[in-house]
Amino acid sequence: MNPSVKKLAEISGKETRTIIGLMSGTSLDGLDIALCNVTGSGKETEVHLSEFITRPYDDEVASALRKISSVEDVMLKDICYMHTSLAQLHAEMIMGALEEWGVSPDAVDSIASHGQTIYHYPARDQSSEKRKLNSTLQIGDGDQIASKTGIITISDFRQKHIAHGGEGAPMAALVDGLLFGSDTETRVMLNIGGIGNFTVLPATPENDGHYFTTDTGPGNTLIDKLTQKFFSRDYDKNAEIALSGNINPALMDALLQDPWFAENGPKSTGPEYFSLSWIEKRAEAANIEFGEIAAEDILATVTELSAYTIAELISISVQDHKSPKIYVSGGGAHNPFMMQRIKVHLSGMEVVPFSSLGYDPDAKEAATFAVLANEMLAGEGFVFEDTSGEKSLLNFGKISFPD
């Protein structure tokens, strides 16, 4: 037997697997590294977060990623180079983290690498394509990570989702349904990254894994891009800039007129759609002189846009559920203005930090991919329902051996 396949089988048979989950989001600010001990599989899955750290990207790496991410025109040589270069950087970051934690690479069973999304292109956003196909692309070669760390690596998780009719996002719902369902409380697992998304987990005594999930539209992406454009800062820390401005009602109404918001879901999107040019086009369509609005007011308005659209879609999605509780994670959870506005728009619902469940909210996405990898290694698969309503068991990710 191939020694690597034999080792894979041994890992599969273990009671508990040590898996490193990796996540690099659309903010392009760094790599989240979560060292997880995952016991069992399927509905018996239990996760213990042993260590967590975020390794920031330096300006050169961040600039190189911005050059190829969420843009229509790009040099293929830059994508080709970064596919390898980013993976090698991630491997170095992993090895550095393990050394800092005093953990031997031999003690790690697998790495679960999300990679870096450089373009998300669901069929709903395709107007010029003759054949509309859900498409998404992540870079950061799994073979490079496996080779440089000596650890079996599972990567490229989103492609199986698309192959079976999904949009490749959001993926967190698969794990939310395993770990966070309750038989007494309807829970909404809200994550506010570059794009907002949530999972509704109905209170079900049978805990049957039924859920609804969707993207909501912009989370932090427009806020970050405007902050970088007008204020030369990476992001609006503590919403200082937005809080100094005023919501512009005319601009807010113009942005909300986009038909994307009228769809109740499930749906996905990305910063490719909700871009700076999108704001300008929406303003132009409403005869608004975008350049005459104070930058602080624009930032306040797009922060309100994120809060309002998140709350509106949650309200529609939980209207048949009694007293849902909203658990919030992601970078947007640290934005006081956004959180204040979400609570205003969700008046009557309890909005609490994800940490109240006993988990680190900043590690949630990286740990999610560790669980996806664990199911690939030891489980029967996740229940996946395609657009026709047909259910099947699917596993996600491609396996790379070190040798």
N, C-alpha and C positions, 0 to 999 in steps of 0.2 A: 504494500500500500504506500502511496505517496506520503512521506512523513508529515507534510503540511496538512494533508487531509486527515491523517490519523490524529494529529494534534487538535484539529477542528472538532473531530468527533469526541475527543476527551473533554474539550471545553463544553461542548453541548451537553455532556452527561453530568457536569458538575452541579451541585446544589446551588451554589452561589458563584456568580461570575463577576470579576473586577473589570469594569469597562470605563474607558475614558470617553466622555461625550464632548464634542467640539461644536461650537456655533460662532459663526461670523455673520452678522446681519447687514442690512442695507445702510446702516450708519457708517460702515467701513472704518470703525474706530479701533478694532482689535479683535482678539480671539478669546472666547470664553472656553475654559478648560475645566471640566467637572469629572472628578474621580468618583465613580459610583460603584457600590456593591449591589448587584441586582440578584435577588433570590427568586426562584420559580419562573413561571411564564404565564401568559394569558391572564385570566382573572386572579391567579394566585401570585402575580408579580408584586414584589416589594422592593423598594429602592431606598438605599441609605447613601446619602451624600457624605463621602469621606473627606474630600478636599475640593476647593474651588478657587480659581484665580482667573483674572482677565489680564491678558498680555496685550498692551496697546501696540498698534502699528505706528512706526515712525512716519514722518511726513512724506518720505520718498515712496514708501509702500502705499500709503493712503492715496497719494497723488496718482500713482500708477493704476490703482484700482478704480479711482474715479474716472480715469481716462477711458476705461473699457466697460464700465458698469452703467446700465440703463440708458445707453446712447445708441442711436441707430447706425451711425457711421463710425467704424473702428478699424484699425489696422489688424489684420489677422495675425501678423507676427507678434503683436503685443499680447493678444489672447493666448497664443501658443506659448510664449515665454512665461507669462504669469501663471498658466496652468501648472507648469513645473516649479517655478520659483516660489509661488505661494505655498505649495505643498511642502517644499523643503523648509520654508520658514516655519510652517505649522509644526513640522517634525522637530525642528530645533526648539520651539517653544514648549512642546510636550516634554522633551528630554530635560529641558531646564526646569520645568515645573516638578517633574518627578525627582530630580536631584534636590530641589528645594524642600520637597516633602519627605525626603528620605525613603522613597519608594523605588525599588528595583524595577526596571522594565520587564524583567522576567515574572514579576508578580501581577502583571497586567494581562488579561486574557484577550482583550480586543480594544481597538479604537473605533469610535463611531464618528465619522467626519461628515458634517453637513456640507462643507465646502463653501464657496462664495458665489452667491447668485449674481450673475452679471446681466441676465435678461430674463424676464418673466413675460410670456406672451400668450395668454389664454385666448381661445377662439373668439370669445365675446369681444375682444379688442381688435380683431382682424377685419378690416374693411377692404383691403386691397388684395388679400390672398384668394386665389381661385378655389382652393380647398382649405377650409378652416380647420386647424388642428391645434389643440392645446399643446403648448410648448414651453419649456423652461430649461435654463442652462446654468449649471454650477461648475466652477473650476476648482482645482486643487487636487491633483491626481492622487488617488488612493494608493497606487503602487509605489509612488515616491514616499509617502508617509510610512507605509509598511516596511519598505526597504531601509529607510533611514532610522527607524525606531526598532526594527526587529519584531514588531507586534502586528498580528493579523489586523487588518483594517477593513472596515465596512463603510462604504461611501455611496454617493449618488442615489440617495433614497427616493427622490421625487419621481424618477422616471417610471417606476412600476405603477405608481398612482395614475400617471398619465396614460400608460399603456392599457389600463383598464377603465378608461373613460373619465378619470378625474382631471383636475386642473393642475395637479402638483402642489396644491396648497389649499387651505392650511393643513398641515400635517399633525399639529399638536393634538387635535381632537382624538386621534387614534389612541394616544397615551392618556389623555385626560379621562377618556372613558374607562380605561383600566384602573387608574390610580385614584381618581377623585370623585367617583360617583357616590351618592348617599341614598339610603332608602328612606330618609326622613326629610330631606331638604333638596329642593331644586337649586342647582348651582350653575352659575354662569362663570366660566373660566375665561376672563378677559385678559388678553395680552396686547399691550400697546408698544409695538416696535416701530419700525419705519412705516409699516402698514398695520392698522388695527385688525384684530380678529378675535373671535370668541367661540366657545363651545357651550351649548346649553345641555346640561346633564339633568334630565328629569328625575325627580324622586321616584324610584321604583323599588319596591320591596324585593323584586326578583333580581335587581341590579343587572338587567339584561344587556347593558352596553349600548342601549339606544341613545342617540345624541343628534343634535343639529349643530352644524358648524359653518362659519362663513367669514370672509374678510368684510370689514366695514368701510374701507376706504383709507384715506391718509391718517396715519398716527402721528409720527414725528417727522416724516420725510419732508413735508413742505416747510415745517418750522425750521428744521436743520438747514435746508437749502437757502431759505431766506435769510437766516442768521449769518450764514457764510457769505452770502452775496452782499448784504447791506452793512454788516457789522464786523466782518472778518473774524468771527468766532465759530467754533465747531458746532455749538448748540446753544440754546437759550437757557443757561443754567438758572435753575430755580424760577424760571419764567420771568426773570427780571425785566427783559425788554417788553414782552407781551403785556405785563402788568402795568407798564408805563404808557401803554397805548390805549386806544379805544376801538371797540368792534365797529367796523364800518357796515351799516345795515345793507346798503346798496350792493357792495362787493359780496357780502355774505349771501344775499339772495341770488346774485349772479352765479356764484359757485354752486349753490344748491340746485340750480336748474339743470345741472348735468344729468342726463338720463341714467347714468350709472347708479345714482343714489336711489332711483325709483324702483330698482330691482330688489326684491326682498331676500334673495339668496336661495341656495348657497352660491357663492361667487368668490372669485379671487381677483387680485389686482397687484400692481407694483408701482414703484417710482417711475417706471417707464410711462405709465399713464398719468399719474398725478405728479406732474413736473412743473417747473417754473413757467414753461411755455403754456401749460394748461391753464394756469391762473390768468396769464395775460390774455389768452384767447377767450376765456370766459368773460373777463372784464370787457374786452373789445366787443363781444357779441351783445353786451348789455349797454354799450355806449358809455362806458366808464373810463375816464382818463386814469389809467393805472398809475402812471408816473406822477400824478398829482396827489396821490394818497401818501401820507407819512409812513415811513417804513415801520415804525412802531405800531401803527394802526393795522397795517397789513399783517404783521406778525400776530397781533391780538385776534384778528379776524380768522386766520387759518387755524389758530389754536382753538378758537370757538367752533370752527368747522369740524375739526377732529372730534371734539367733545360731543357736539350735537349729533353728528352722524353715527357715532358709536352708540350713544344713548337711544337714538331713534330706532335703530335696527334691533337693539336689545329689547326695547319696549314692545315692538311688533312680534318678536320671536318668543317672548315669554308670556304673552297675553292670556294663554290658556293654562298657565301654571300659577299656583298660589305661593305668594311671598318668596320669590326667588332671591337668592343672595349672590352678589357679584364679588368675585375674587379677582384682584387686579395685580398683574405682573408686567414686566417690560419697562423700558426706559421712560415711557409716558407716565408711569406710576410715580416718578420722581418730579413731575411737573405740577406744582401746586395749583396753578391757574386751570390747567386742563382737568385735574381731579375735582376741583371746586365746581367747575361747570358741568362735569358729568354727574356729580351728585345733585346739582340743581335740576338737571334734565331728567334724572331718574328719581325724582322725589317720591318717597314712599317705599323705595327699595333700599336694602342695606348694601352699602359698598364698602368692602374691607380689603386690606392688603392680603395678597396670596400667602404671606408669611404666617397668617393666622392659622393655616393648616399645618404649620410646623415645617415648611419647606423654604429654602432660600429662593426668593423670587428672581434674583439675578441669575441663578443657576438653572432655572426651569427649562429654558430652551435647550441648553447643552445636555441636561439630564434626559430630556425627551428623546434625543437621538441615541443616547445610551440604551434606553428602553426599546427603541425600534431595532437596534442592533441585537439586543438580548433576545428578542422574539425571533429574529432571523437565525440566531445561533441555537435556540433551545425550544422555541414554541411552534405551535401549529399555524400561527398567523393571526392577523387582525381581521375582524369582520368588516368588510368593505361593501358598500352598496353603490352600484353604478347608477347612471342616469335613468336606466329602465326600471330600477327598483330591485334588480337581481342582486343577491348577496353572495359573497364568496370569501374564502379565507386567503389573505395575501400577506406575504412577507416582503419587506422593503430593504433595498441596499444590495450592493455588489461587493463581493469578497475579494480582497487582495492579500496574497501571502507575501511574507518577507523575501522568500527565496523562489 
